């Protein structure tokens, strides 16, 4: 990546939306990111989750207004220099898709809904660049509005990571919605958070760590109180107990007065304190320091890695090929032909074509992952794996696209109705299906490059007549494929011919 280039990260958290702009500069580890601008809007998106699991209109409006402000600041940025990620609330909200369409229009850039594991990986990447490279294992705790990400790692390598469904806004909304804090309410909130951590704590405890750090707002607020109010260098169990006692004694969040507590953190402090106390007890934490690196910092460093060719998604795909015993030579044949077909017919912006091309490449390479389960209906097994597997570097929409292409690679087309609504996506399906037909014999051969023409919603596929004479089965399959597309009426016409 060119030095001095500006990058931007947008973090759509469950409590706050943040924009961070940084400049890439050379550093001891290859690069550093110099922060130039930070914007924050307290949206409390998680507080807008209704009982039916959908976001209310007020929270959506707050979110869109914040993103419109960010969009003004990002107006001069190129698409490849901005990455926007959404976390827990938009992972679980039933109407997230509706909100995201409006949100992307306000921001002016795509928004990725990332999994809890991917959020944890990016948080650790941000924290690792803010912590010393000491080779020691550290536990990183990031309490967000709707979830808490937990990671054990050393230097830049995360070794155990997970996401617990407990956050400061979610627990505040459930147990302290009116602001009142009692010992009984706090006990219930603590028990819920403790149960969430109990489900995932064993691998962390087994791995062990040398010290613990907290990132983001809740950890920062609690450590500021511990230092300003109690004169402690770190957050420890005594500080947590004293803050809890002060909350209960105040009886209401608005009446709580503690040195170091900022007004915007007061409404969600009780929920955040319950989560942090549960984390201390479940993981056996003695004390915890604050680390300024968090999700948005990790997003920026990940952007640099992608630009430098060190895209984690490529590594993830290679690992999955090995893990599922995929025939790499066959996958490579299908990939090369699918991309050749796609390149001939695809028309869009350079950024869009590059993104779609990478997804088609990865889908072709992983299309047969389901054969590790069963050869029968392998495409359905592949789709299941690509939907639910832990795939570091991939966003949830990206995994869904890979899964849909895997499902679409063979069989009928009716299953895709309502799930694909643009010609570029349909062209990706065509390219993958035709490539699989052409390489059905799974042998290295001098395959002529298929010709594909796509104009005004009419598609024409051409193969040499000499090839068709040598490969009558593949030729017949392409004839049947054209008939299948014409019957489905996806395009105005799908023509296959030999020349």
N, C-alpha and C positions, 0 to 999 in steps of 0.2 A: 504494500500500500504506500502511495506517495506520502512523504513526510509533510506535515502541516495541513493535511486534509482534515476537514471537519466531519465529524460523525454525530449522529443524534440517536438517543434511545428514549422511547416513550414507554412508561410503565403504568398500565391500567390496573392498579392494585384495588383490593376490596375496600380499603380505607381512603387512600389518596391516589391521585393521578400525578405522575411526575414526568418532566421532560429534562433530560440532561444532554448538553452539547459539549463535546470535547474535541480537542485537537490532537492528532497523532504526532508524536515526537519520538526520536530515537532514545533508547534507554539501555540499561545493562542487560535486560532480558529480551532485547530485540526491539521493544517499543514501550512507550508510556503514553497515557492519555491525560492531557492537561485539561481539567475542567474549565470551561469558559462561561457557561450559563446554566442555571438551574431554575426551573419553574415548578411550583407545587400547587395543586388545588385539592383541598380536602373535600372529596366527593361523597365518601361513606356509601359506596355503592351497595355493600352488603347489607346496610340498614334498610335498603329498599326492597329486599327480597320478601315477597308476600308469602302467606301460608301455602299457596298453591305452587310455590317455587318460581314464580315469575317476578321480574323487576317492575316496580311501580313507576308511574310516569314521572314523578318528581325526581327520583334518583337518575332516571335516564336523561332528563333535562339537565341536571347538574353535570353529568358526565359529558354530554354533547357540548355544553357551553365551555367546559374546561378544554376539550379537544379542539374546539374552534379557535380558542386562544393560542393553543400550541401550534395549530396549523398556520396561523399568521406568522409565527416566529420561524417556521420551517419552510416558508414559501419558496425560498431560493435553493433548497436542498434537492439534490438528485435522488431518485428512488433508491438506488443501491447504497446510499449513505445514511438511510433512516431505517430503524427497525422498531416496530411497536408490538408489545406483547401484553396479553391480558391473562389474568390469573384466576384464582379460585371462584370468585362470584360469577364470572362469565364462563367458567367451566360447568357450573351447575344450574345456572338460570335457564328456565324453560324457554324464554323468549330472547335468548342471547343473540340469535341470528338476526332478529329484527333490529335490536339495538345496534349491533355491529355494522349493519348496512348504513344506518344514519351516522354512526360514529366515524366510519371510514370516510364518508363524504365530508364531514366536518374537519377531520384531521388532514385529509388529502393524501393519505398513505394506507396501505393494507395493515390490518391488525391481526396478529396471530394469537389464537388461544392456545397456550402451552400447557402441557401436563404438569402435574405436581413434581414428577421426577425431573423434567426439563427445567422447571422453575428452580428446583434445588440445585441442579448443576450450574445454572447461570449465577445464582446467588453465591455459590462457592467460588466460582471463577472471579466474581467481583471482590469477594472477601480476600481471596488468595493474593490478589494484586495489591491489597492494602495491608497485608500482614507480612512479617519478615519470612524470608526463605530460610527456615531453621531446621528443616527436616523432621520436625516434631509433629506428632499427630494432634490435630485440634478438632474439637466439636464446635460446629457452627449452628446456632439457633436463630432462625429468622421468623419472628411472630408477625404475621400479616393480619389483614382484616378478617379474612375468611379461613385461612389455613396457616399452619406453621411448618416450615421446611427445616429439616434436620440433616446435617451432613458431617461425616467424619472424613478427614483427608489430611494429607501432608503436602506441603508446598502447593503445587498447582494440580495435584491429582486427588479427586474425590474418590473415596474407597467404599463408603457406605452412604446412601442417601435415600430419603423418603419424605413423604408429605403427610402430615396429620390434619384431619379435618376439624381444627379448633383455632379460632382467631379472635382478636380483641373486639372487632365489631360484631361478629356473630354471637359471641357469648354475652356481650353487653346487651345486644338486642333481645336475647332470650331471657336473661336473668336480671338485667338492670335497666330495662327500657325506660322506666320513669325516673331514673337517676338515683333511686333509693338503694342503699347498700346496707344489708344486715349480715350478721354472721351466718344465718341459715342460707340466705341466697348465695353468699360467697362460697359456702361449703358445697352447694349443688353445682355451681359453675366449676369449681375445682375438680369435683368428682367426674364431671363430663370430660374435662380436658385430660385428666389423668387416664381415663379409659381410652381416649384416642391415642395417647402416647404408649400405653401398655400394649396396644396392638402391634407396634412396630419397634419397640425399644430393644428387643433381645439382640439383634445383630450389632447394634451400636455398643451395647454393654459388653458383648463378647469381643468386639474389636478393641475397645478401650481408647483412651486419649490422654494427652498430657495436660491440656488446658482447654477451657471453653471460652467462646466469644459469642456475643449477640450482635445482630445487625438490625437495621431499620428502627421504626419509631418507638415501639414498646420498649425494646432493650435500651435505646438511648434515653428515653424518659425516666425509666427506673434507675439507671446508673447516675443520671444527673441528680435525681433525688437523693440517692445514697451518698453522693459526694457533697452536695450542697446542704442537705438537711442533717445528715448524720456524720459527715466528715470521713466517710469510708472511701478507700481507693477503688474498691471493686464492689460489685453487687453480690451479696452473700445471703445466706438464709436468715440471718438476724435482720438485715435490711428489709427483706421481703416481709417478715413477720411484723416489723414496725410500721411499714407502709399499710399493711392489711389492718392493723389495729387503728391506725389513723383514719382509714376509710370508714371502718365500722363506727368509730366514735363520731365522725362527722355526720354519718347517716345519709348523706346525699353527696353525689359527685360535685355539685356546684358549691358545696360548703367546705370542700377539702382545701386546706391551705398548707402547702409544703414547699419549701425552697427548692427551686429547680424544675418545678412542674409548670409547663406552659399551658395557657388557656385552651389551645386547640387539642391537647392530649387529654384534658380532664374528663370529657364525656366517655371515653373508651378505656380509661385507666383501670377500672375494676375488672373488666373482661381480660385485658392484657395481663394484669397482675395474677389473675387466676391461672392463665395459661403458663406464665413464667414459673409460678410456684409449682404447678404440676410437672413441668419439665425438670425443674431442679430435683423433685422427689423421685420421679420415675427414672431419670438417667443417673441419679446420684451425683449431681453437680454440687461442688463445695462453694465455688465462686466463679464469677463470670465478668469478663471485661467487654468493652464496646469496640466494635470494628466499623469504620465508616464505609467500607465497600459493601455493596448490596446488589440487588437485581439489575438495576439500570447500569451500574458499572460493568457487570458481567456481560450484559447485552452489547455494550460498546467493545469490550475486548473480544467478544465472539465475532463481531462484525470485522474487526481487524484480521482475525484468524481466517475468516472466509475469504477476505480479499487477498490474503497472502497464499491462498491455495490450501490452507490447512483446515478445510471444512470438516467438522466432526461428523456430519451426516455421511460423508464418503467412508469414513472409518467404521461407522455403525453398519452400513450396508455390507462392507467386507466381512465384518464379524458375523453378521446374520447369514451370509453365504456359507461361511464355515460351520456355524452352529447348526444349521438345518441341512447340511450335506447337499447343497445345491450344486448341480453340474455346472461349474463355472464356464466351461467352454461353450456349452449350449446356451447359457444365459448371455454370454458375450455375442454369440451369433445373432440371437433374437434382438439384443440391444442395438447392434450396429445397423441391422436392416430396419428396425422400427424408427430409429433416428433418421435414417436416410429417407424414409417415406414421409415422416413428419416434416422434415426440412423442405421438401418440395412443395408441400401444400399450405404450410402455416404462414399466416400474415398477421402481424401485430407489432407492437413496439418492441424494441430490442430487449428491454428489461423483461417484458412479459414472455417473450419467446425463450429467453435464457432460463427463466424460472420453470416454464412448462417443459422445456427440453430436459432439464435435470430430473424432474419428477418422472418423466417417461423413461429416462435411462434407469433410474433406481427401480421403478416398477418392473421393467423388463428383467433386471438382474434378480429381483426377488419374487418374480411371478410364480416360481415353482417351490416356494418355501413350504407350501401345504403338503407337498409329497412326503415330507418328514412325518406326517400324520397318516396319510393314506393316499394312494394313487387315485382312488375313486373319489370323484368330486373334489379333486385337489385344489381347484380354483376357489372353492368355498372355504376350504381350510386356509389357503393363502390369505384370503380376505380377512378371515378371523385373526390370524397371526398379526397381520399388518395393522389391524385396527387396535389391538390390545397389547401388543408387545411394548416393552420399554425400549424406545428408540432414541437415545441421546442425540440432541441436535435438531430433531424434527418437531414441528409444531403439530397440534392436534389436526388442523385442516390438512396439513401435508400428509399425515398418516392416513387420513380418511381418503385422500385422493389416491394414494398408493393402493389402499385396500379396494377401492372401487375399480381401479384398472385391473387389479388381479382378478376380481370377480368377473369383469367384462371380457377377459382374454379368450374365453371359449363359451359355447352355449348360446342360448337365445338372447335377444336384445330387449325384450319386454321388461326384464328385471331392472333395466337402466332408466326406464321412463320415470320422469319426475325427479331423477337424481342427477341428470346432466341437462344443462339448459343453454350451452353455448357451443358453437361450431368447433372452436379450438379443442375443447374437451372431447368432442365426438371424433375429431381427427386423431387424437391420441389413442382412442379406442381402436379405430381403424388400423392405425400403424402397428399396434401391438398384436392384434388378431391376425393381420395379414403376415406379419413377420413369423408368428408361430406356425402358420400354415406352410410357409416357404421352407421352414427349418424342421419340419415334422420328422424327417428321417434321422435327425440328430447326428449328421455327418458333416465333416469339412468338405466343401465342394466349391467349385467356381461358380457361384450363383450370380447370374446377371442382375444388375441393379434394376429393380422395378421402377417403372415410371408412374408417377401419381400427379394428376392434375385436379385442382380443386378451385372452382370459380363459380360464383353466383349460386352457391349451395348445390352444385352438381359436381360429382366426383367421378373421375375416370382412372382406372388402373390398367396398365399395359405391361405385358410380358412378351418376350420373343417367342415366336411360333416354334422355333427349334427346341427351346427349353420345354415348352408344353408337350412336345412329342416325346422328349426324354423322361418327363415327369408327369405321366397322365393322371396319377392320383392327386398330386398337388394342384394340377390344372383343374380337375373336376371339383376339388374343394373350393377353389377360388370362384368357380361358376356358382356353386351353392352359396358361397358367402355373399356374392353380389345379389343373389335372389333374396337372401335373408334380409339384407339392408333395404332392398326395394319394398319388401313386404312390410317392414317396420316403418317405412316412410319417414326416416330420419332426415334424409336429403331428398331433394326433388328428383335426383336420379343417381344411381350408383352403377356405373358401367365397368365391366371387365372385358378386355379383349386381348387377343394376341396379334402381333404384327410381324 
